[in-house]
Amino acid sequence: MAKFTLNVNNVKHEIDVDPTTPILWVLRDHLNLVGTKYGCGMAQCGACTIHLDGNAMRSCVMPISTVEDRAITTIEGLSEKGDHPVQQAWIENDVPQCGYCQAGQIMSAAALLKDNPSPNDADIDAAMHGNICRCGTYTRIKAAIKSASKLS
C-alpha cells in the first residue's frame, strides 16, 4: 500500500492503495464516483474514459501510480449541473439507449471538441474510434457531437 494525493474534479483526495490499482477502481471503490464504468478491462471499449490533464484516457488499465499530481476529470466533474454542451446535445439527440457506455462516449466527445471545436465526420470517427456502443447508437452519437459543436 502507498499513499497518493489525487486531484479529481478539482478536489484533492488522499488515497492509500496498492500502486498498481487502476484509477477506475480508485474512482469507483474509494471515491464513490461510479459514473465511470468498467467495460472490458483492456482499454478497448471506452466505457472507462476519463480526462487526464484534459485528454481522454482509459482508466481501467492506468495505475494510480501514474496519475498523482495530474488533473483527473470524470463524468461527474464535466459540469456541475449536467449542462456541458455535449451533455445537452446527448439529451437533445436522444442518444442513450441502455446508457452504459454513455459516460465514456461523452468524455471522449468533450475531449474532441476541446481540441477541435468544428470536427468533420472523419475527425469524429477518429476521435470516437474504440468507444463501443453495444446498442449501436453511433448515428445519434455523431449527430450529438455535431450539435454540441454548435453549442460550444
Summary of the structure (lengths in Angstrom):
residues: 152
radius of gyration: 15.1
end to end distance: 42.4
largest distance: 46.5
contacts: 474
relative contact order: 0.16
helix: 38%
strand: 18%
